[in-house]
Amino acid sequence: MKKYLYHLAIVLFIYLCLRSFFFWGADETDNHQTKTRSGLILYTDYGTGLQYIKAGPFGGIIPRLNAKGEHLCIKK
């Protein structure tokens, strides 16, 4: 069991290093040029196409707005 956990820890460490190096899992809220993560989580309601942003583990979700102040929708 100890050997299994040791191998699992190594695989997880390698995965996290590769994810950070190749910037896997980045979304629109992250800076792709400097490879900096925003800490925001982007949610999309696939029924309506409306998008929401969550900041931090204890925060609620807020609507994502466009430049005009309207709720951002990915459906046309």
DSSP file (Angstrom, degrees, kcal/mol; ACC not computed):
  #  RESIDUE AA STRUCTURE BP1 BP2  ACC     N-H-->O    O-->H-N    N-H-->O    O-->H-N    TCO  KAPPA ALPHA  PHI   PSI    X-CA   Y-CA   Z-CA
    1    1 A M     >        0   0    0      0, 0.0     4,-2.2     0, 0.0     5,-0.2   0.000 360.0 360.0 360.0 -40.7    0.0    0.0    0.0
    2    2 A K  H  >  +     0   0    0      1,-0.2     4,-2.0     2,-0.2     5,-0.1   0.890 360.0  50.7 -64.6 -39.0    2.8    2.4    0.9
    3    3 A K  H  > S+     0   0    0      2,-0.2     4,-2.2     1,-0.2    -1,-0.2   0.883 108.6  52.5 -65.7 -39.0    4.5    1.7   -2.5
    4    4 A Y  H  > S+     0   0    0      2,-0.2     4,-2.4     1,-0.2    -2,-0.2   0.928 110.1  47.3 -62.4 -46.7    1.2    2.4   -4.3
    5    5 A L  H  X S+     0   0    0     -4,-2.2     4,-2.3     1,-0.2    -1,-0.2   0.868 110.0  53.8 -63.8 -37.2    0.8    5.8   -2.6
    6    6 A Y  H  X S+     0   0    0     -4,-2.0     4,-1.9     2,-0.2    -1,-0.2   0.929 111.4  44.7 -62.9 -45.6    4.4    6.6   -3.4
    7    7 A H  H  X S+     0   0    0     -4,-2.2     4,-2.5     1,-0.2    -2,-0.2   0.888 111.8  52.8 -66.5 -39.4    3.9    5.9   -7.1
    8    8 A L  H  X S+     0   0    0     -4,-2.4     4,-2.4     1,-0.2    -1,-0.2   0.901 108.2  51.0 -61.7 -41.8    0.6    7.8   -7.1
    9    9 A A  H  X S+     0   0    0     -4,-2.3     4,-2.3     2,-0.2    -1,-0.2   0.891 110.3  49.4 -63.5 -40.5    2.3   10.8   -5.6
   10   10 A I  H  X S+     0   0    0     -4,-1.9     4,-2.4     2,-0.2    -2,-0.2   0.928 111.9  47.6 -65.2 -45.2    5.1   10.7   -8.2
   11   11 A V  H  X S+     0   0    0     -4,-2.5     4,-2.5     1,-0.2    -2,-0.2   0.910 112.8  49.2 -63.3 -42.5    2.6   10.5  -11.1
   12   12 A L  H  X S+     0   0    0     -4,-2.4     4,-2.5     2,-0.2    -1,-0.2   0.905 110.7  50.6 -62.8 -42.5    0.5   13.4   -9.6
   13   13 A F  H  X S+     0   0    0     -4,-2.3     4,-2.1     2,-0.2    -2,-0.2   0.920 111.6  47.2 -62.0 -44.9    3.6   15.5   -9.2
   14   14 A I  H  X S+     0   0    0     -4,-2.4     4,-2.5     2,-0.2     5,-0.2   0.912 111.7  51.1 -63.8 -43.0    4.7   14.9  -12.8
   15   15 A Y  H  X S+     0   0    0     -4,-2.5     4,-2.7     1,-0.2    -2,-0.2   0.928 110.6  48.0 -59.9 -46.3    1.1   15.7  -14.1
   16   16 A L  H  X S+     0   0    0     -4,-2.5     4,-2.1     1,-0.2    -1,-0.2   0.875 111.6  50.5 -65.1 -36.8    1.0   19.0  -12.2
   17   17 A C  H  X S+     0   0    0     -4,-2.1     4,-2.5    -5,-0.2    -1,-0.2   0.936 113.2  45.1 -65.1 -46.0    4.4   20.0  -13.5
   18   18 A L  H  X S+     0   0    0     -4,-2.5     4,-2.8     2,-0.2     6,-0.2   0.895 111.8  52.8 -64.9 -40.0    3.4   19.2  -17.1
   19   19 A R  H  X>S+     0   0    0     -4,-2.7     5,-1.5    -5,-0.2     4,-0.9   0.909 112.5  44.6 -62.0 -42.2    0.1   21.0  -16.6
   20   20 A S  H  <5S+     0   0    0     -4,-2.1    -2,-0.2    -5,-0.2    -1,-0.2   0.910 114.6  48.8 -67.9 -42.1    1.9   24.1  -15.4
   21   21 A F  H  <5S+     0   0    0     -4,-2.5    -2,-0.2     1,-0.2    -1,-0.2   0.913 120.8  34.3 -66.2 -43.8    4.5   24.0  -18.1
   22   22 A F  H  <5S-     0   0    0     -4,-2.8    -1,-0.2    -5,-0.2    -2,-0.2   0.461 105.4-125.8 -92.6  -1.3    2.1   23.6  -21.0
   23   23 A F  T ><5 +     0   0    0     -4,-0.9     3,-1.0    -5,-0.2    -3,-0.2   0.864  42.1 179.8  60.5  40.2   -0.6   25.7  -19.4
   24   24 A W  T 3 < +     0   0    0     -5,-1.5    -1,-0.2    -6,-0.2    -2,-0.0  -0.413  60.4  28.8 -68.5 146.3   -3.3   23.0  -19.7
   25   25 A G  T 3  S+     0   0    0      1,-0.3    -1,-0.2    -2,-0.1     2,-0.1   0.551  82.4 148.8  82.9   7.8   -6.7   23.8  -18.4
   26   26 A A    <   -     0   0    0     -3,-1.0    -1,-0.3     2,-0.0     2,-0.2  -0.453  23.9-171.0 -73.7 147.7   -6.4   27.5  -19.0
   27   27 A D    >   -     0   0    0     -2,-0.1     3,-1.6     4,-0.0    -1,-0.0  -0.582  43.6 -75.4-125.4-168.6   -9.6   29.4  -19.9
   28   28 A E  T 3  S+     0   0    0      1,-0.3     4,-0.1    -2,-0.2    -2,-0.0   0.712 123.7  61.7 -64.9 -21.5  -10.6   32.9  -21.1
   29   29 A T  T 3  S+     0   0    0     11,-0.1    -1,-0.3     2,-0.1     2,-0.2   0.587  91.0  84.6 -83.2  -8.6  -10.0   34.4  -17.7
   30   30 A D  S <  S-     0   0    0     -3,-1.6     2,-0.8     7,-0.1     7,-0.2  -0.619  84.5-116.1 -94.5 153.5   -6.3   33.5  -17.7
   31   31 A N  B  >> -A   36   0A   0      5,-2.4     5,-1.6    -2,-0.2     4,-0.8  -0.790  26.9-172.8 -89.1 108.9   -3.4   35.5  -19.3
   32   32 A H  T  45S+     0   0    0     -2,-0.8    -1,-0.2     3,-0.2     5,-0.0   0.735  78.8  57.3 -77.7 -22.8   -2.0   33.2  -22.1
   33   33 A Q  T  45S+     0   0    0      1,-0.2    -1,-0.2     3,-0.1    -2,-0.0   0.929 120.8  26.0 -74.4 -45.0    0.9   35.5  -22.9
   34   34 A T  T  45S-     0   0    0      2,-0.1    -2,-0.2     0, 0.0    -1,-0.2   0.476 103.9-126.8 -94.9  -2.8    2.4   35.5  -19.4
   35   35 A K  T  <5 +     0   0    0     -4,-0.8     2,-0.5     1,-0.2    -3,-0.2   0.918  55.6 153.2  55.4  48.0    0.9   32.1  -18.5
   36   36 A T  B   < -A   31   0A   0     -5,-1.6    -5,-2.4   -13,-0.0     2,-0.3  -0.924  39.8-136.4-109.7 130.0   -0.7   33.6  -15.3
   37   37 A R        -     0   0    0     -2,-0.5    -7,-0.1    -7,-0.2   -11,-0.0  -0.638   2.3-149.8 -85.4 142.6   -3.8   32.1  -13.9
   38   38 A S        -     0   0    0     -2,-0.3    -1,-0.1     2,-0.2     3,-0.1   0.726  28.7-127.6 -83.5 -23.7   -6.6   34.4  -12.7
   39   39 A G  S    S+     0   0    0      1,-0.4    17,-1.0    16,-0.1     2,-0.3   0.486  70.4 123.1  84.4   3.2   -8.0   32.2  -10.0
   40   40 A L  E     -B   55   0B   0     15,-0.2     2,-0.5   -11,-0.1    -1,-0.4  -0.696  54.4-143.6 -97.1 151.1  -11.4   32.6  -11.5
   41   41 A I  E     -B   54   0B   0     13,-2.6    13,-2.4    -2,-0.3     2,-0.5  -0.970  11.2-146.9-116.0 127.7  -13.6   29.7  -12.6
   42   42 A L  E     -B   53   0B   0     -2,-0.5     2,-0.4    11,-0.2    11,-0.2  -0.830  15.3-171.4 -98.3 123.6  -15.8   30.2  -15.6
   43   43 A Y  E     -B   52   0B   0      9,-3.0     9,-2.9    -2,-0.5     2,-0.4  -0.917   4.9-163.6-113.8 140.5  -19.1   28.4  -15.7
   44   44 A T  E     -B   51   0B   0     -2,-0.4     2,-0.9     7,-0.2     7,-0.2  -0.991  16.8-141.1-123.9 127.3  -21.4   28.1  -18.7
   45   45 A D     >  -     0   0    0      5,-2.9     4,-3.9    -2,-0.4     5,-0.4  -0.774  16.0-163.2 -82.8 106.6  -25.1   27.2  -18.5
   46   46 A Y  T  4 S+     0   0    0     -2,-0.9    -1,-0.2     1,-0.2     5,-0.0   0.644  83.6  60.2 -73.6 -12.7  -25.4   25.0  -21.6
   47   47 A G  T  4 S+     0   0    0      3,-0.1    -1,-0.2     1,-0.1    -2,-0.0   0.892 125.4  15.3 -75.5 -41.0  -29.1   25.2  -21.5
   48   48 A T  T  4 S-     0   0    0     -3,-0.4    27,-0.3     2,-0.2    -2,-0.2   0.656  95.0-127.5-106.3 -21.8  -29.2   29.0  -21.9
   49   49 A G     <  +     0   0    0     -4,-3.9    25,-2.8     1,-0.3    -3,-0.2   0.442  59.5 143.0  85.3   0.0  -25.6   29.8  -23.0
   50   50 A L  B     -D   73   0C   0     -5,-0.4    -5,-2.9    23,-0.2     2,-0.3  -0.481  40.8-140.4 -76.6 145.5  -25.2   32.3  -20.1
   51   51 A Q  E     -B   44   0B   0     21,-2.0    13,-2.4    13,-0.3     2,-0.3  -0.829  16.8-173.3-111.9 148.0  -21.8   32.6  -18.4
   52   52 A Y  E     -BC  43  63B   0     -9,-2.9    -9,-3.0    -2,-0.3     2,-0.4  -0.934  12.9-142.5-133.7 155.2  -21.0   33.0  -14.8
   53   53 A I  E     -BC  42  62B   0      9,-2.8     9,-2.4    -2,-0.3     2,-0.4  -0.963   8.0-163.6-121.8 137.9  -17.7   33.6  -12.9
   54   54 A K  E     -BC  41  61B   0    -13,-2.4   -13,-2.6    -2,-0.4     2,-0.6  -0.984   4.5-160.9-119.4 131.2  -16.8   32.2   -9.5
   55   55 A A  E     -B   40   0B   0      5,-0.7     4,-0.4    -2,-0.4   -15,-0.2  -0.944  57.6 -16.0-114.4 113.7  -13.9   33.7   -7.5
   56   56 A G  S    S-     0   0    0    -17,-1.0     3,-0.4    -2,-0.6   -15,-0.1   0.084  85.6 -75.9  82.3 165.2  -12.5   31.6   -4.7
   57   57 A P  S    S+     0   0    0      0, 0.0    -1,-0.2     0, 0.0    -2,-0.0   0.709 127.5  38.9 -74.2 -20.5  -13.8   28.5   -3.0
   58   58 A F  S    S+     0   0    0     -3,-0.2    -2,-0.1     2,-0.1     2,-0.1   0.454  93.3 102.3-110.0  -2.5  -16.3   30.3   -0.8
   59   59 A G        -     0   0    0     -4,-0.4     2,-0.1    -3,-0.4    -3,-0.0  -0.438  66.1-125.9 -82.2 155.8  -17.6   32.9   -3.2
   60   60 A G        -     0   0    0     -2,-0.1    -5,-0.7     1,-0.1     2,-0.3  -0.245  35.9 -89.9 -83.8-178.4  -20.9   32.7   -5.0
   61   61 A I  E     -C   54   0B   0     -7,-0.2    -7,-0.2    -2,-0.1    -1,-0.1  -0.721  36.6-164.1 -96.2 148.8  -21.3   33.0   -8.8
   62   62 A I  E     -C   53   0B   0     -9,-2.4    -9,-2.8    -2,-0.3     2,-0.1  -0.948  30.5 -97.7-126.8 150.0  -21.8   36.3  -10.5
   63   63 A P  E     -C   52   0B   0      0, 0.0     2,-0.5     0, 0.0   -11,-0.3  -0.393  33.5-125.2 -66.4 142.5  -23.0   36.9  -14.1
   64   64 A R        -     0   0    0    -13,-2.4     8,-3.8     8,-0.2   -13,-0.3  -0.802  32.7-158.7 -88.2 125.5  -20.3   37.6  -16.7
   65   65 A L  B     -E   71   0D   0     -2,-0.5     6,-0.2     6,-0.3     2,-0.1  -0.752   9.1-135.6-109.8 151.4  -21.0   40.8  -18.4
   66   66 A N    >   -     0   0    0      4,-2.5     3,-1.7    -2,-0.3    -1,-0.1  -0.246  46.8 -82.1 -88.8-173.6  -20.0   42.2  -21.8
   67   67 A A  T 3  S+     0   0    0      1,-0.3    -1,-0.0     2,-0.1    -2,-0.0   0.746 130.4  54.8 -64.4 -24.4  -18.8   45.8  -22.4
   68   68 A K  T 3  S-     0   0    0      2,-0.1    -1,-0.3     3,-0.0     3,-0.1   0.504 119.4-108.5 -86.3  -4.8  -22.4   47.1  -22.6
   69   69 A G  S <  S+     0   0    0     -3,-1.7     2,-0.3     1,-0.3    -2,-0.1   0.602  75.1 135.3  86.8  13.0  -23.2   45.6  -19.2
   70   70 A E        -     0   0    0      1,-0.1    -4,-2.5     3,-0.0    -1,-0.3  -0.662  68.2 -92.1 -94.1 151.0  -25.4   42.8  -20.6
   71   71 A H  B     -E   65   0D   0     -2,-0.3     2,-0.3    -6,-0.2    -6,-0.3  -0.425  47.5-117.0 -61.6 126.7  -25.2   39.2  -19.4
   72   72 A L        -     0   0    0     -8,-3.8   -21,-2.0   -21,-0.2     2,-0.4  -0.512  35.8-174.8 -73.2 128.5  -22.7   37.4  -21.7
   73   73 A C  B     -D   50   0C   0     -2,-0.3   -23,-0.2   -23,-0.2   -24,-0.1  -0.987  22.0-164.1-127.9 131.0  -24.3   34.6  -23.7
   74   74 A I        +     0   0    0    -25,-2.8     2,-0.3    -2,-0.4   -25,-0.1   0.600  69.3  87.9 -91.2 -10.8  -22.4   32.2  -26.0
   75   75 A K              0   0    0    -27,-0.3    -2,-0.1   -26,-0.2   -27,-0.0  -0.657 360.0 360.0 -85.3 143.7  -25.5   31.0  -27.8
   76   76 A K              0   0    0     -2,-0.3    -1,-0.1     0, 0.0   -27,-0.0   0.395 360.0 360.0-102.9 360.0  -26.6   33.0  -30.8
